Amino acid sequence: MMPQVSVQSPKAYDLQNLSASQLGTRLAAGANAALRGNIATALQDSGNRFQIDPRETTAGLIEANLTFGFDVGDVRRYGAVMDGSTDDFAALEVACSVLSPSGAVRVYIPEGDMALASANFPLVLPGNITMKGAGLTRTRLIVTGSDADNLMEATNVSNIEITDLTLRGNNTATGFSDGGALKIAMTGAAAAACRSFKLRNVRLENFNAWYWVYFSNQSDFRMRDIKVIDCEWQSETGNSLDPTSLAIPADCLVFQGQDDDVNGLITDVDVRGNWADCEHVKTFGVTWHGTARVRFRDNSVLNSGQTGAADDKAGYAFLCYDNSAGGAPPNYIEWVGNYMADPRSAGIYCAGVNNVRAAGNNINGQTDTVDATLPKAAIVFNAATKAEAVNNFIDNCFGGIVLNGNSTSDRHYAYGNRIINVRENGYGIVGENLSLSGKMLRMEIVANSIETSAAGTRGIYLRFDSTHGCTHLVIRNNPCVQGVYACLEVTSATSPDIQYADISDNGIVGNGSSNGIYWVTCQDAQTRVTFARNKFTGSWASGGFCFDVRDSYNMTIRDLEFDDFGGATTGFAMRTAGARGTIAGVRFNGVAAARRLDVGGTEDLGYDAPTWTGAQGDFVQNLVPIDTVGTTWDYVIDGWRYTAANWRAVYAPYQDA
């Protein structure tokens, strides 16, 4: 062991031309000699290597305890014991300050448990550093003590990589941005963009913090190129700060930029291949305002908020939220191929965002059914400008997908999703505009397979009203098997402000249901709605209707097919009382005449006798259009149109040869 000496800095040695004996002489000579360079090179002639373990004194000097045997950057070179009880913070701190021959910092932490006293936190990371352990579970950094600072922090630097180790917290926090594992920040003092941050094959355990890993940009420059890959996150009892708060405390991975739409963004983020058990926290991945081009892919997130949250109090696998009052909403955020098991409030929840997409995700077991404060479903796009849910598989959730508009430019799409086993009183897909006074631009619900077998469920549930509407609504090619309430329902409390609606080519199967399509009291003067080529089959409950459009106006109904009610003696295929529009080409196959149309009044669409002829012809209950013989001309009746308070036939005249 070399004698202890005082030197100015751990980077102040110039020992390239010294032998081992000369090294001891020079170090013993005094602390202020101009010794710069690389210590490891100095001992090549003797074959010996040593470590430095400097410790700050009150005079600002460093005591160097030199030990032979370990490479530059190995924490044992600087005094680390790795026994799980001796505080190794000082050794790690020195290792993080020693430059390698390339000019970067390369820290190696061998197999074992490194105890780190929280009273010394945070460990300040420089730029251009790689911290590497011996393996995910072989190297563990364990926080001891009860102080609540973050374990590691870095500010206004670039190029940080942490790999192959475990970080274990002390389950202590006092408030915002405390008690976490890692905080990387850009502040107003930043002079340029910061980039290249990577966590790979890191396990995080038992942190009690608002944010376990936190990327924050409050500067006028971009923070970019962030990768979190193949990491594990394990929450434990007590890790959730406030389970009754809607502020979303206790999150594993958080990105938050400046609330400015040009500068201070966090961009180009790749979060993939991670596994997280979030039972005792609220959320795994959070993108706040000031974020753009963030992708979460192939992650497995379990039990979000199941113990760490409460019903209607925000427990999500992924959260994307604009908290900047529209200044810099999250933009171009994607969730692709993720598995989410048993999220409490939602698998994916977005609010006030732009250009978001959820594709190919598997979401199972969303549990919260309290829909009072925030929508509950596997995927919620709440007040999103452009949102897409594509090819997701959703099983055993209270809600499948929520599409909620917020502005006249909003466009929402649900394509090719499969939604099964919707929970009691839940829904497959909700389309709504509850935030904007006016009409969102477009909503398309296309080619989704929905199976809702529990009591009180709805397949597709449209919640528009007279002041919250939609300009273009498209619902096509959705096979829907329904439980008790409705396959497609639009609320009828007030006339919904829907300008153009195309509801076509849907296959609707009743399963003891009350209603198939329930489009009631839609009387807005601007509304134009087409129901075309929809097919209804299955059994229908007493008093239920496959197709109920009573008291709705401006409808074009054509080529509907009602097939095989399974011998049902209750319920009806159609109810059109008080409806106005045109109807043509309705088919009944295996439906008893008494079950075809419920006579509800004097204006039953397609049922009442045209006033221009005395014969009704029972058009609705025929398989082909009706030929009617006139005095000079014959007529083919293709449907009925309501004009001047009466139903009149839509016909084309022709003359027999």
C-alpha positions as CSV (number, residue, x, y, z in Angstrom):
1,M,0.0,0.0,0.0
2,M,1.4,3.4,-0.9
3,P,1.4,6.2,1.7
4,Q,-1.5,8.7,1.7
5,V,-0.7,12.1,0.2
6,S,-2.6,15.2,-0.6
7,V,-2.9,16.3,-4.3
8,Q,-4.8,19.1,-6.0
9,S,-7.1,17.0,-8.2
10,P,-7.5,13.4,-9.2
11,K,-6.9,14.5,-12.9
12,A,-3.6,16.3,-12.0
13,Y,-1.0,13.6,-12.5
14,D,1.6,13.5,-15.3
15,L,3.3,10.2,-14.7
16,Q,4.0,8.9,-18.2
17,N,7.8,8.8,-17.7
18,L,7.9,7.7,-14.0
19,S,8.8,4.3,-12.7
20,A,7.0,2.8,-9.8
21,S,9.7,3.9,-7.4
22,Q,9.8,7.4,-8.9
23,L,6.0,7.6,-8.6
24,G,6.3,7.1,-4.8
25,T,9.0,9.7,-4.6
26,R,7.1,12.3,-6.6
27,L,3.8,11.8,-4.7
28,A,5.6,12.0,-1.3
29,A,7.3,15.3,-2.4
30,G,4.2,17.3,-2.2
31,A,0.6,18.0,-3.3
32,N,1.0,20.9,-5.6
33,A,3.4,19.5,-8.2
34,A,2.2,19.9,-11.8
35,L,1.4,16.2,-12.3
36,R,-1.0,15.8,-15.2
37,G,-1.9,12.8,-17.4
38,N,-2.8,9.2,-17.1
39,I,-1.7,7.2,-14.0
40,A,-2.1,3.8,-15.5
41,T,0.5,4.4,-18.2
42,A,3.1,5.3,-15.5
43,L,3.2,1.8,-14.1
44,Q,3.6,-0.2,-17.3
45,D,7.3,-0.8,-16.6
46,S,6.7,-2.6,-13.4
47,G,3.4,-4.3,-14.4
48,N,1.7,-2.8,-11.4
49,R,-1.6,-1.0,-11.4
50,F,-3.3,1.0,-8.7
51,Q,-6.5,2.8,-7.7
52,I,-7.2,6.3,-6.4
53,D,-9.8,6.9,-3.7
54,P,-9.8,10.7,-3.2
55,R,-12.0,12.3,-0.5
56,E,-12.7,16.0,-0.1
57,T,-11.2,17.7,2.9
58,T,-12.3,21.0,4.5
59,A,-9.4,22.7,2.7
60,G,-10.7,21.5,-0.7
61,L,-7.8,19.0,-1.1
62,I,-8.1,15.3,-1.9
63,E,-6.5,12.5,-0.1
64,A,-5.3,9.8,-2.5
65,N,-5.1,6.2,-1.3
66,L,-3.4,4.3,-4.0
67,T,-4.0,0.6,-4.3
68,F,-2.6,-1.7,-7.1
69,G,-4.6,-4.2,-9.1
70,F,-7.6,-2.6,-11.0
71,D,-8.1,-0.9,-14.3
72,V,-8.9,2.8,-14.7
73,G,-12.6,3.3,-14.1
74,D,-13.1,0.2,-12.0
75,V,-14.6,1.5,-8.7
76,R,-12.4,-0.9,-6.7
77,R,-9.4,1.1,-7.9
78,Y,-10.8,4.0,-5.9
79,G,-11.6,2.2,-2.8
80,A,-15.0,0.5,-3.3
81,V,-15.6,-2.4,-1.0
82,M,-18.8,-3.8,-2.6
83,D,-20.0,-5.6,0.5
84,G,-23.5,-4.1,0.6
85,S,-22.9,-2.2,3.9
86,T,-19.8,-0.1,3.6
87,D,-20.6,3.2,2.0
88,D,-19.0,3.2,-1.5
89,F,-20.3,6.6,-2.6
90,A,-16.9,8.4,-2.5
91,A,-15.3,5.7,-4.7
92,L,-18.1,5.9,-7.2
93,E,-17.9,9.6,-7.2
94,V,-14.2,9.5,-8.0
95,A,-14.7,6.9,-10.7
96,C,-17.2,9.2,-12.4
97,S,-14.5,12.0,-12.6
98,V,-11.5,10.1,-14.0
99,L,-11.0,10.4,-17.8
100,S,-9.9,7.5,-19.9
101,P,-7.2,7.8,-22.6
102,S,-10.0,8.6,-25.1
103,G,-11.1,11.6,-23.0
104,A,-14.4,10.0,-21.9
105,V,-15.4,8.6,-18.5
106,R,-15.7,4.8,-18.3
107,V,-16.9,3.5,-15.0
108,Y,-17.0,-0.2,-14.3
109,I,-18.9,-1.6,-11.2
110,P,-18.1,-5.3,-10.6
111,E,-20.4,-8.0,-9.3
112,G,-21.6,-7.3,-5.8
113,D,-23.7,-4.9,-3.8
114,M,-22.6,-1.3,-3.7
115,A,-24.0,0.6,-0.7
116,L,-24.6,4.3,-1.3
117,A,-25.5,6.5,1.6
118,S,-28.3,8.8,0.6
119,A,-26.9,11.6,2.8
120,N,-24.3,12.2,0.0
121,F,-26.8,12.4,-2.9
122,P,-27.0,13.3,-5.6
123,L,-24.2,11.7,-7.5
124,V,-23.5,14.3,-10.3
125,L,-22.8,12.6,-13.6
126,P,-20.5,14.4,-16.1
127,G,-21.0,14.3,-19.8
128,N,-19.4,11.6,-22.0
129,I,-19.8,8.9,-19.3
130,T,-20.5,5.2,-19.5
131,M,-21.4,3.4,-16.3
132,K,-21.4,-0.4,-16.7
133,G,-22.1,-3.2,-14.3
134,A,-21.4,-6.9,-14.5
135,G,-25.0,-7.8,-15.3
136,L,-28.6,-6.9,-14.5
137,T,-28.8,-8.8,-11.2
138,R,-25.1,-9.3,-10.6
139,T,-24.3,-5.6,-9.8
140,R,-26.6,-3.8,-7.5
141,L,-26.4,-0.2,-6.3
142,I,-28.4,0.0,-3.1
143,V,-29.5,3.3,-1.5
144,T,-29.0,3.3,2.3
145,G,-30.1,5.9,4.8
146,S,-33.4,7.9,4.8
147,D,-32.5,11.0,2.8
148,A,-34.8,11.8,-0.2
149,D,-32.5,13.2,-2.9
150,N,-32.2,11.6,-6.3
151,L,-29.5,8.9,-6.6
152,M,-28.0,10.4,-9.8
153,E,-28.4,13.7,-11.6
154,A,-26.9,15.3,-14.7
155,T,-27.4,18.8,-15.9
156,N,-26.7,20.4,-19.3
157,V,-24.5,17.6,-20.5
158,S,-24.6,15.0,-23.3
159,N,-23.6,11.3,-23.9
160,I,-24.6,9.4,-20.8
161,E,-25.0,5.6,-20.9
162,I,-25.9,3.3,-17.9
163,T,-26.0,-0.5,-18.5
164,D,-26.1,-3.9,-16.9
165,L,-26.9,-3.2,-13.2
166,T,-29.6,-2.8,-10.7
167,L,-30.6,0.5,-8.9
168,R,-32.5,-0.1,-5.6
169,G,-34.0,2.8,-3.8
170,N,-34.9,3.4,-0.1
171,N,-38.6,4.1,-0.6
172,T,-38.2,7.7,0.6
173,A,-39.4,10.9,-1.0
174,T,-40.6,14.3,0.2
175,G,-42.1,15.8,-2.9
176,F,-41.7,16.6,-6.6
177,S,-38.6,15.4,-8.3
178,D,-37.1,13.8,-5.1
179,G,-36.3,10.2,-4.2
180,G,-35.8,9.0,-7.8
181,A,-33.1,7.0,-9.4
182,L,-32.0,9.4,-12.2
183,K,-32.7,12.9,-13.2
184,I,-31.3,14.3,-16.5
185,A,-32.1,18.0,-17.0
186,M,-31.5,20.9,-19.2
187,T,-31.9,24.3,-17.6
188,G,-31.9,27.9,-18.7
189,A,-28.1,27.9,-18.4
190,A,-27.8,25.4,-21.3
191,A,-25.7,26.8,-24.1
192,A,-26.6,24.2,-26.7
193,A,-28.7,21.1,-27.4
194,C,-28.0,18.0,-25.3
195,R,-28.2,14.5,-26.8
196,S,-27.5,10.8,-26.6
197,F,-28.8,9.3,-23.3
198,K,-29.2,5.6,-22.9
199,L,-30.4,3.2,-20.2
200,R,-30.0,-0.5,-21.3
201,N,-30.5,-3.6,-19.2
202,V,-31.0,-1.7,-16.0
203,R,-33.3,-2.9,-13.2
204,L,-34.9,-0.3,-10.9
205,E,-36.5,-1.2,-7.6
206,N,-38.3,0.3,-4.6
207,F,-38.1,4.1,-5.4
208,N,-40.7,6.3,-3.8
209,A,-40.7,9.3,-6.0
210,W,-43.0,11.2,-8.3
211,Y,-40.6,10.3,-11.1
212,W,-38.2,7.3,-10.9
213,V,-36.3,8.3,-14.1
214,Y,-36.9,11.9,-15.2
215,F,-35.9,13.7,-18.3
216,S,-36.6,17.4,-18.0
217,N,-35.9,20.2,-20.5
218,Q,-36.5,23.8,-19.3
219,S,-34.0,25.4,-21.7
220,D,-34.2,27.0,-25.1
221,F,-32.6,24.1,-26.8
222,R,-33.6,20.5,-27.7
223,M,-32.9,17.4,-25.7
224,R,-32.8,14.5,-28.1
225,D,-31.8,10.9,-28.8
226,I,-33.0,9.1,-25.7
227,K,-33.1,5.3,-25.5
228,V,-34.5,3.2,-22.6
229,I,-34.1,-0.4,-23.7
230,D,-34.5,-3.8,-22.1
231,C,-34.9,-2.4,-18.5
232,E,-36.9,-3.8,-15.6
233,W,-39.0,-1.8,-13.1
234,Q,-40.3,-3.4,-9.9
235,S,-42.5,-1.4,-7.6
236,E,-43.0,-2.5,-4.0
237,T,-45.4,-1.7,-1.1
238,G,-45.5,2.0,-0.3
239,N,-43.9,3.3,-3.5
240,S,-47.0,5.4,-4.4
241,L,-46.8,8.9,-2.9
242,D,-50.5,9.8,-3.1
243,P,-52.9,7.2,-4.4
244,T,-55.9,9.6,-4.1
245,S,-54.4,12.4,-6.2
246,L,-55.1,13.1,-9.8
247,A,-51.7,14.7,-10.1
248,I,-50.3,11.3,-11.3
249,P,-47.4,11.0,-8.7
250,A,-45.3,7.9,-8.6
251,D,-44.3,7.3,-12.2
252,C,-41.5,5.2,-13.5
253,L,-40.3,7.0,-16.6
254,V,-41.1,10.6,-17.4
255,F,-40.4,13.1,-20.2
256,Q,-41.2,16.8,-19.7
257,G,-40.2,19.6,-22.0
258,Q,-40.6,23.4,-22.0
259,D,-44.1,24.7,-22.5
260,D,-43.0,26.4,-25.8
261,D,-43.9,25.2,-29.2
262,V,-40.5,25.8,-30.8
263,N,-37.8,25.5,-28.3
264,G,-37.1,23.4,-25.2
265,L,-38.5,20.1,-26.6
266,I,-37.6,16.5,-25.8
267,T,-37.5,14.6,-29.1
268,D,-36.5,11.4,-30.7
269,V,-37.1,9.0,-27.8
270,D,-37.2,5.2,-28.1
271,V,-38.5,3.2,-25.2
272,R,-38.6,-0.5,-26.0
273,G,-38.3,-4.0,-24.7
274,N,-38.9,-3.0,-21.1
275,W,-40.7,-4.9,-18.4
276,A,-42.5,-3.1,-15.5
277,D,-44.6,-4.3,-12.6
278,C,-46.4,-1.0,-11.6
279,E,-48.7,-2.4,-8.9
280,H,-47.5,0.0,-6.2
281,V,-47.1,3.1,-8.5
282,K,-49.5,4.8,-10.8
283,T,-47.9,4.9,-14.3
284,F,-45.0,3.5,-16.3
285,G,-44.4,5.9,-19.2
286,V,-45.4,9.5,-19.1
287,T,-45.0,12.1,-21.9
288,W,-45.9,15.6,-20.6
289,H,-45.9,18.8,-22.7
290,G,-42.9,19.7,-24.7
291,T,-42.3,16.2,-26.1
292,A,-42.3,15.1,-29.8
293,R,-41.4,12.0,-31.7
294,V,-41.6,9.5,-28.8
295,R,-42.2,5.8,-29.4
296,F,-43.0,3.2,-26.8
297,R,-42.7,-0.3,-28.4
298,D,-42.7,-3.9,-27.3
299,N,-42.9,-3.1,-23.6
300,S,-44.7,-5.2,-21.0
301,V,-46.4,-3.2,-18.3
302,L,-48.3,-5.0,-15.5
303,N,-50.8,-3.9,-12.8
304,S,-50.6,-0.1,-13.2
305,G,-52.1,1.6,-10.2
306,Q,-53.8,-1.5,-8.8
307,T,-52.5,-0.9,-5.3
308,G,-50.8,2.5,-5.7
309,A,-53.9,4.3,-7.1
310,A,-57.7,4.4,-6.4
311,D,-60.7,4.2,-8.7
312,D,-61.2,7.3,-10.8
313,K,-57.7,8.5,-9.6
314,A,-55.5,7.9,-12.6
315,G,-53.6,4.6,-12.8
316,Y,-52.2,4.1,-16.3
317,A,-49.7,2.0,-18.2
318,F,-48.9,5.0,-20.4
319,L,-50.0,8.7,-20.0
320,C,-49.6,11.4,-22.6
321,Y,-50.8,14.8,-21.3
322,D,-50.6,18.5,-22.2
323,N,-50.1,20.5,-19.0
324,S,-49.1,23.7,-20.9
325,A,-52.5,25.0,-21.7
326,G,-51.9,24.3,-25.4
327,G,-48.5,25.9,-25.6
328,A,-46.5,22.8,-26.5
329,P,-48.8,19.7,-26.4
330,P,-47.1,16.3,-26.9
331,N,-46.8,15.6,-30.7
332,Y,-46.2,12.5,-32.7
333,I,-46.3,10.0,-29.8
334,E,-46.7,6.3,-30.6
335,W,-47.4,3.1,-28.6
336,V,-46.7,0.0,-30.8
337,G,-46.8,-3.7,-29.9
338,N,-46.9,-3.2,-26.1
339,Y,-48.5,-5.6,-23.7
340,M,-50.5,-4.1,-20.8
341,A,-52.0,-6.4,-18.1
342,D,-54.6,-5.1,-15.6
343,P,-54.1,-1.3,-15.8
344,R,-56.5,0.4,-13.4
345,S,-57.8,3.4,-15.2
346,A,-56.5,2.9,-18.8
347,G,-53.8,1.2,-20.7
348,I,-53.1,4.3,-22.8
349,Y,-54.5,7.7,-21.8
350,C,-54.0,10.9,-23.8
351,A,-55.4,14.4,-23.2
352,G,-54.8,17.6,-25.1
353,V,-52.3,16.0,-27.5
354,N,-51.5,16.1,-31.3
355,N,-50.8,13.2,-33.6
356,V,-50.9,10.1,-31.4
357,R,-51.1,6.5,-32.5
358,A,-51.7,3.2,-30.7
359,A,-51.1,0.2,-33.0
360,G,-50.8,-3.6,-32.4
361,N,-51.0,-3.4,-28.6
362,N,-52.5,-6.1,-26.4
363,I,-54.4,-4.7,-23.4
364,N,-56.1,-7.0,-20.9
365,G,-58.0,-6.5,-17.7
366,Q,-58.5,-2.7,-17.3
367,T,-60.5,-2.7,-14.1
368,D,-61.8,0.8,-13.0
369,T,-65.5,1.2,-13.9
370,V,-66.0,4.6,-12.3
371,D,-66.4,6.9,-15.3
372,A,-67.1,10.2,-13.4
373,T,-63.9,12.2,-13.6
374,L,-62.1,10.8,-16.6
375,P,-63.0,8.2,-19.2
376,K,-62.0,4.6,-18.4
377,A,-60.9,2.2,-21.2
378,A,-58.0,0.3,-22.6
379,I,-57.2,3.2,-24.9
380,V,-58.4,6.8,-24.3
381,F,-57.8,9.6,-26.8
382,N,-59.3,12.5,-24.8
383,A,-59.2,15.9,-26.6
384,A,-56.7,14.8,-29.2
385,T,-56.2,16.6,-32.5
386,K,-55.3,13.6,-34.6
387,A,-55.6,10.1,-33.0
388,E,-55.4,6.6,-34.4
389,A,-56.1,3.2,-32.7
390,V,-55.2,0.5,-35.2
391,N,-55.1,-3.3,-34.9
392,N,-55.1,-3.4,-31.1
393,F,-56.4,-6.5,-29.2
394,I,-58.4,-5.6,-26.1
395,D,-59.8,-8.2,-23.7
396,N,-61.8,-8.1,-20.5
397,C,-61.8,-4.3,-20.1
398,F,-64.6,-2.0,-18.9
399,G,-64.0,0.1,-22.0
400,G,-62.3,-0.6,-25.3
401,I,-61.5,2.7,-27.0
402,V,-62.6,6.3,-26.4
403,L,-62.3,8.8,-29.2
404,N,-63.1,12.3,-27.8
405,G,-62.7,15.4,-30.0
406,N,-61.7,18.8,-28.8
407,S,-61.4,21.1,-31.8
408,T,-62.8,21.7,-35.3
409,S,-59.6,20.1,-36.8
410,D,-59.7,17.0,-34.7
411,R,-59.6,13.6,-36.6
412,H,-60.0,10.3,-34.8
413,Y,-59.7,6.9,-36.3
414,A,-60.3,3.4,-34.9
415,Y,-59.4,0.7,-37.5
416,G,-59.1,-3.1,-37.3
417,N,-59.3,-3.4,-33.5
418,R,-60.6,-6.5,-31.8
419,I,-62.4,-5.9,-28.6
420,I,-63.9,-8.9,-26.6
421,N,-65.4,-9.6,-23.2
422,V,-66.4,-6.0,-22.4
423,R,-67.2,-5.8,-18.7
424,E,-70.7,-5.1,-17.4
425,N,-72.1,-1.7,-18.2
426,G,-69.1,-1.0,-20.3
427,Y,-68.6,-0.3,-24.1
428,G,-66.5,-1.4,-27.0
429,I,-65.8,2.0,-28.7
430,V,-67.0,5.5,-27.6
431,G,-67.1,8.4,-30.0
432,E,-67.8,11.7,-28.5
433,N,-67.0,15.4,-28.4
434,L,-67.6,16.6,-24.8
435,S,-65.0,19.4,-24.8
436,L,-65.7,21.5,-27.9
437,S,-68.7,23.8,-28.5
438,G,-69.0,23.0,-32.2
439,K,-68.1,20.1,-34.5
440,M,-64.9,18.1,-34.5
441,L,-63.8,17.5,-38.1
442,R,-63.9,13.7,-38.6
443,M,-64.4,10.4,-36.8
444,E,-64.0,7.0,-38.5
445,I,-64.8,3.7,-36.8
446,V,-64.0,1.0,-39.4
447,A,-63.5,-2.8,-39.5
448,N,-63.4,-3.3,-35.7
449,S,-64.6,-6.6,-34.2
450,I,-66.6,-6.1,-31.0
451,E,-68.0,-8.7,-28.7
452,T,-69.8,-7.5,-25.7
453,S,-71.6,-10.2,-23.8
454,A,-72.1,-8.8,-20.3
455,A,-75.2,-7.0,-19.0
456,G,-75.7,-3.3,-19.9
457,T,-72.9,-3.1,-22.5
458,R,-72.8,-1.1,-25.7
459,G,-70.8,-2.0,-28.8
460,I,-70.3,1.5,-30.3
461,Y,-71.5,4.4,-28.2
462,L,-71.8,7.9,-29.7
463,R,-72.1,10.7,-27.1
464,F,-72.7,13.8,-29.2
465,D,-75.3,16.4,-28.4
466,S,-76.6,19.7,-29.8
467,T,-73.5,21.7,-28.9
468,H,-70.8,19.1,-29.2
469,G,-70.9,17.4,-32.6
470,C,-69.0,16.0,-35.5
471,T,-68.8,17.1,-39.2
472,H,-68.0,13.7,-40.8
473,L,-68.9,10.5,-39.0
474,V,-68.1,7.1,-40.6
475,I,-69.0,3.8,-39.1
476,R,-68.4,0.9,-41.5
477,N,-67.6,-2.8,-41.6
478,N,-67.8,-3.4,-37.9
479,P,-69.0,-6.9,-36.9
480,C,-70.6,-6.4,-33.5
481,V,-71.9,-9.1,-31.1
482,Q,-74.0,-7.5,-28.4
483,G,-75.0,-8.3,-24.9
484,V,-77.9,-6.4,-23.4
485,Y,-78.1,-2.8,-24.3
486,A,-77.1,-1.6,-27.8
487,C,-74.6,-2.4,-30.6
488,L,-74.6,1.2,-31.9
489,E,-76.2,4.0,-29.9
490,V,-76.3,7.7,-30.2
491,T,-77.5,9.6,-27.1
492,S,-81.0,11.1,-27.4
493,A,-81.2,13.6,-24.6
494,T,-80.7,16.4,-27.2
495,S,-80.5,16.3,-31.0
496,P,-76.8,15.6,-31.8
497,D,-75.0,18.1,-34.0
498,I,-73.8,15.5,-36.6
499,Q,-73.6,16.9,-40.1
500,Y,-72.8,13.8,-42.3
501,A,-72.9,10.3,-41.1
502,D,-72.3,7.1,-43.1
503,I,-73.2,3.9,-41.2
504,S,-72.8,1.1,-43.6
505,D,-71.8,-2.6,-44.0
506,N,-71.9,-3.4,-40.3
507,G,-72.8,-6.9,-39.2
508,I,-74.8,-6.8,-35.9
509,V,-75.6,-10.0,-34.0
510,G,-78.1,-9.8,-31.1
511,N,-77.5,-12.0,-28.1
512,G,-80.6,-11.3,-26.0
513,S,-79.9,-7.6,-26.7
514,S,-82.3,-4.7,-26.4
515,N,-81.2,-2.8,-29.5
516,G,-78.9,-3.1,-32.5
517,I,-78.7,0.3,-34.0
518,Y,-80.3,2.9,-31.7
519,W,-80.4,6.3,-33.5
520,V,-83.1,8.2,-31.8
521,T,-84.2,11.9,-31.8
522,C,-81.5,13.0,-34.3
523,Q,-83.3,16.0,-35.7
524,D,-80.7,18.6,-36.4
525,A,-81.6,20.4,-39.6
526,Q,-78.1,20.0,-41.0
527,T,-77.8,16.3,-40.4
528,R,-77.6,13.9,-43.3
529,V,-77.2,10.2,-42.4
530,T,-77.0,7.1,-44.5
531,F,-77.7,3.6,-43.3
532,A,-76.7,1.2,-46.0
533,R,-76.1,-2.6,-46.3
534,N,-76.2,-3.3,-42.5
535,K,-77.1,-6.8,-41.6
536,F,-78.8,-7.9,-38.4
537,T,-79.1,-11.4,-37.0
538,G,-79.4,-13.3,-33.7
539,S,-82.0,-13.0,-30.9
540,W,-83.4,-9.8,-29.5
541,A,-84.9,-9.1,-26.1
542,S,-88.5,-8.3,-25.4
543,G,-89.2,-4.7,-26.4
544,G,-85.9,-4.5,-28.3
545,F,-85.3,-3.4,-31.8
546,C,-82.6,-4.4,-34.4
547,F,-82.9,-1.0,-36.0
548,D,-84.5,1.9,-34.1
549,V,-84.5,5.3,-35.8
550,R,-87.7,6.8,-34.4
551,D,-88.1,10.6,-34.4
552,S,-84.9,11.1,-36.5
553,Y,-84.7,13.2,-39.7
554,N,-82.9,13.4,-43.0
555,M,-82.1,9.7,-43.3
556,T,-81.3,7.6,-46.3
557,I,-81.9,3.9,-45.5
558,R,-81.2,1.3,-48.1
559,D,-80.4,-2.4,-48.5
560,L,-80.8,-3.4,-44.8
561,E,-81.1,-7.2,-44.2
562,F,-82.7,-8.9,-41.2
563,D,-81.8,-12.5,-41.0
564,D,-83.0,-15.4,-38.7
565,F,-84.2,-14.2,-35.4
566,G,-83.9,-17.8,-34.1
567,G,-87.7,-18.2,-33.7
568,A,-87.9,-15.1,-31.4
569,T,-91.4,-14.2,-30.5
570,T,-90.5,-10.8,-28.9
571,G,-88.8,-7.7,-30.2
572,F,-88.9,-6.2,-33.7
573,A,-86.6,-5.7,-36.6
574,M,-87.4,-2.0,-37.2
575,R,-89.0,1.0,-35.4
576,T,-89.4,4.1,-37.5
577,A,-92.1,6.1,-35.7
578,G,-91.7,9.8,-36.4
579,A,-88.7,9.3,-38.6
580,R,-88.2,11.2,-41.9
581,G,-86.1,10.3,-44.9
582,T,-86.0,7.7,-47.6
583,I,-86.0,3.9,-47.4
584,A,-85.4,1.2,-50.0
585,G,-84.3,-2.4,-50.4
586,V,-85.1,-3.8,-47.0
587,R,-84.9,-7.6,-46.8
588,F,-86.3,-10.0,-44.2
589,N,-85.1,-13.6,-44.1
590,G,-86.7,-15.9,-41.6
591,V,-88.3,-13.1,-39.7
592,A,-92.0,-13.5,-38.9
593,A,-94.2,-10.8,-40.3
594,A,-95.3,-9.8,-36.7
595,R,-91.6,-9.2,-35.8
596,R,-90.7,-7.1,-38.8
597,L,-91.9,-3.6,-38.0
598,D,-93.2,-2.0,-34.8
599,V,-96.2,0.2,-35.7
600,G,-95.4,3.3,-33.7
601,G,-97.5,6.1,-35.3
602,T,-98.8,7.7,-38.4
603,E,-95.3,8.5,-39.8
604,D,-93.6,5.1,-39.7
605,L,-90.8,5.4,-42.3
606,G,-91.6,3.1,-45.3
607,Y,-94.7,1.7,-43.7
608,D,-97.6,4.1,-44.1
609,A,-99.6,4.2,-47.3
610,P,-98.5,6.7,-50.0
611,T,-101.1,9.3,-50.4
612,W,-101.0,9.3,-54.3
613,T,-102.4,5.7,-54.4
614,G,-104.7,3.8,-52.3
615,A,-102.5,0.7,-52.1
616,Q,-99.7,0.4,-49.7
617,G,-98.1,-2.6,-51.3
618,D,-96.3,-3.7,-48.1
619,F,-93.0,-2.4,-49.6
620,V,-90.9,-2.8,-46.5
621,Q,-91.7,-6.4,-46.1
622,N,-90.9,-7.4,-49.7
623,L,-87.6,-8.7,-51.0
624,V,-87.7,-6.6,-54.2
625,P,-89.0,-3.2,-55.2
626,I,-92.7,-3.0,-56.0
627,D,-94.3,-2.6,-59.4
628,T,-97.5,-0.5,-59.3
629,V,-99.8,-0.2,-62.3
630,G,-101.1,3.3,-63.1
631,T,-103.6,4.5,-65.6
632,T,-101.0,5.2,-68.4
633,W,-97.6,4.5,-66.8
634,D,-96.4,1.8,-64.6
635,Y,-94.1,2.7,-61.7
636,V,-91.3,0.9,-59.8
637,I,-91.3,2.1,-56.2
638,D,-87.8,2.2,-54.7
639,G,-88.6,3.8,-51.4
640,W,-90.5,6.4,-49.5
641,R,-89.8,10.1,-48.9
642,Y,-91.4,12.3,-46.3
643,T,-92.6,15.7,-47.7
644,A,-95.3,18.1,-46.7
645,A,-96.2,16.1,-43.6
646,N,-96.9,12.9,-45.6
647,W,-95.0,9.9,-46.9
648,R,-94.9,9.7,-50.7
649,A,-93.4,7.0,-52.8
650,V,-90.0,7.4,-54.5
651,Y,-90.6,5.9,-57.9
652,A,-89.5,5.8,-61.5
653,P,-92.2,5.7,-64.3
654,Y,-91.9,3.3,-67.2
655,Q,-94.3,2.2,-70.0
656,D,-94.9,-1.5,-70.8
657,A,-94.1,-2.6,-74.3
